[in-house]
Amino acid sequence: MPGFEIFGDEERTEVGHVLDTGVLFRYGFDDLRDGVWKARTFEAEFSKRLGAAYCHLCSSGTAALGIAMAACGIGAGDEVIVPTFTFIATIEGVLQAGAVPVFADIDETLCLDPESVRSRITGRTRAVVPVHMCGSMARIDELASLCAESGLRLIEDTAQAVGASFRGQSLGTFGDMGCYSFDPVKTITCGEGGAVVTDDEDLYHRAEQYADHGHDHVGSDRGAEGHPILGTNHRISELGAAVGLAQLRKLDWILETQRKNKDRLREAFASCGEVTFREIPDPEGDSATFLSVFAPDEDTARAWTRALADAHVPGCFYWYENNWHYPRGWEHLKAMRTPGLSPVTLLDPPPDFSAMDIERSDRIMSRTISMLVKLSWTDAELGDLQDRIRKALEG
Ligand SMILES: *Cc1c(COP(=O)(O)O)cnc(C)c1O
């Protein structure tokens, strides 16, 4: 999935426009900037590409989640349902709002199981955050209906699935807000960056205000702007936005390449009769950043992980043991080791993340191996990889 593989002349050119003006800041300095507005241009092109009415580009995917929580009015003591399999940033976004992450199980899509979500809804639940993990989609239609019928906000964490879609509609546009990341290992990168998208004008204004100290961005004198709300600073610089703009224009090519390369990996894994594949609700909409497979049981998954490593097959992840993407490894969360007192610890009773019932997720994750799909593989390298995968799984 990595945009870092394709940094080239297009990125240099876009950054050059910003360096030529010296205006590295996305707001103000109108007469010095020579018509160069990289963040604004990114927002216009990105929302068009996704089919969303509004986009706000910001400093990271984690910031995007915090902005979406704030815009949706989620705060102290509210409960937000999140999946067990995600990057820890999803949890951080909820905690920063002062809200409580409530874990629901995943199913064979490796994303939120709508039935598990339903079982976790309480009188304090305000939102559901599906995470479209590893480039493919959650059962987003079912989750959207569930949220609509239960009066809950739907905030999609689309950090890992930019460009993916479900039945022709872009992921990130099914809920109230969609969040994206453009960090160094995502499909497209700004160096560091993120975005929120929405069709709701009020949510959009809350978002852009919150992300810039509450500025209302009305008029052309920044110093004279109003401040309808208290906010914070999650701004992206024009330099990062310029890199992202060049990368965004390569997105369709990236997706096409990833899909082709993923098919080759899939062929190789399918040669082993014991392998089954992650369920993908709409395979055509897969952004194909990863191939994820299931072993018949945990012991076999561990054996395959070792065999793939021994055969020098790069980019294989056994998430069950990984300390960034699954609660088993989140010792800091279980102990609530925060630098200062976290607002949620003042609740009565405070949430207890050391005693989560996620047995159903364990059964799936303990059998799951994912392999990163790269863009830069040549045909010969792919052939060689296929051979090594087949041999590793035969053993
Ligand atoms: C990367 C990622 C984020 C956070 O993005 P940053 O830009 O690194 O802050 C959030 N959620 C998921 C699922 C991610 O993979």
The ligand as a Gaussian input file, in Angstrom:
#p B3LYP/6-31G(d) Opt

LIG

0 1
 C       -2.710000       4.884000      10.199000
 C       -4.015000       4.720000      10.850000
 C       -4.614000       5.742000      11.614000
 C       -3.911000       7.009000      12.016000
 O       -3.253000       7.674000      11.072000
 P       -1.977000       8.634000      11.395000
 O       -1.982000       9.492000      10.201000
 O       -0.789000       7.748000      11.489000
 O       -2.282000       9.371000      12.633000
 C       -5.881000       5.540000      12.116000
 N       -6.530000       4.390000      11.915000
 C       -5.994000       3.378000      11.209000
 C       -6.780000       2.123000      11.025000
 C       -4.703000       3.492000      10.689000
 O       -4.172000       2.472000      10.028000

